[in-house]
């Protein structure tokens, strides 16, 4: 960390803002978005001081966190359009920030799980006497639980945004939404999915938001049922296999076979790799987030970006494992 011993790096807010070239003053609303920035000069961090000024710090690196940049600082740093949209356009809504941080935490949890699976694979090659099936099985249960959980974090964001907007041509408050993604997509008398028309009618949302929920619902329902089998019914991940290429299940295992995620390269005899399954589950979940952000940009008059030309990136200790998991690799030996 570098800093001027004369404390010249601590300045009044107006002077500090002059140094924050990435921010557009005209677009700022409420609390300053004091995110780290990476540019051609390296890393910049700004922190409020007890006396109401701003300290400009120059760390050598940032191992974990969220930052703004025109391009990612390292190849494995993640770009999540959903997070970028809400930080850039709706940062002034303080109620959102805790939920956005929780979503990022779950991204780091998923990254760590992907790193653990890579570690299990390397260890299985090094020592054939150790059984890794239970290790992998419990990790599958955890990954499914995290993915199921982030749908309700997404719903919390939707609820807050919904409260803060007024539909054009409507002079009344929006119908308050439940903070359950399942409630928005399923009938209350069971797990039966609702059509977009039923969602619009029963949940009192416009057709375009109902269509969004209906499009996300089929995969969400599969994920929810699979997770509930673990949590409520004592099931496990099923019969798992470990071979020199990684971790696999029978190619007819459900719900995986129904998802049609396997091709000839990911099947070996009667066994099918779990790697495309993880990729499908995560991408399907991430797509639900990004689709909502895109929908807001299309349908809602949101404020302009606070840092035009910059994007929000996420870096973490195990991001590389998540990047590899989403790369399209068929087995663990094909990275």
Phi, psi and omega in degrees: 000130178249142179202151179284124181296343178276004181066023176292348180279353176257120187223159172300158187303315183298318179291321178296321179297328178298331180276343181273074186296341182283338183271144174259110185302322182297336184262000182281139180217122176074219185298140180292135176278087185274061177275149172302153180231139173244126178218195184298338180269358180109214186265143176230136173227141177238134181227138176288145178257162182300335182268012174089010177260184182236130176262130178258111182253153182234078179294154178286331182198169175224105185289331184206137177149185178252142179210159177258140178197162175280334176212152184299146182285334181215151185303328184271359176295144189259140171250121183241099186308323179302309181296316180302315182298311186286328175291316184286322190255333186230028180298331182294343177276092186299335181295338182281333196296319180297321179290323177295319177297321179296323178294318178296319177303319180290330173297319177293325176298316178296319177300318180294321178297320178295323177294322179295320178296321176296320178295317177300319181296312180299320180292326180293329176286327184281331183219102183286351182278343181272132177269124184254003186295318179290325177299314179291319181299315179292330178291323176299314179301319180294314181300314179298319180295319178296314180298320177297320182295321185291339174295323177285331172295319175301317180296325176299319178296315180300318180300315182294315179298317182299321178293332190267358182243160174232125182292141181299134179082006181242126183258015179235164178293151177294151173301130181292133182268151173283153180268035179233121178295326179297318180299324183285342187242347186233153175290149183290345183266015179163203182256018182286127180289146177263150173286167177301321180296318179293320178299315179300319184285312187278329182259000174059049177237158179293161184303321184292326177284324176297320179296323177299310180299317182296324180290325180280339192297317186301312179292318178304318181296318177298314181297316180297315180295318180297316179293318180297328177300323177289308192284318188257337187241005173072016178285170173232186186288356180092184183285120181250154180231143177241126175224187184290352179258348179139219187244140189214166173227170174299141185293349177260006181295138177255149007273005188299315183299323180293336181282348177055049182263353185258142171238187185299327183285340181259006179242134177230103185066237178266002183257143178233137184294143176279349184297314176297333178294313179299317180299315181297315182297317183288315180295322178298320178291313180298324179298325178296321178294309184295326178295324178292317178299317178298321179296318178297320180295325181282323192255338187243137177281087183272157176300161179288159181299143179283337180228075183301138180086353179251159175232156176268123178244159180237128173237149182202168185296330186240021180302326181301322179294321177293319177301316179293323180296332181264006188281346184097003177299140185274326180225174181282345179267007186246026180280000000 
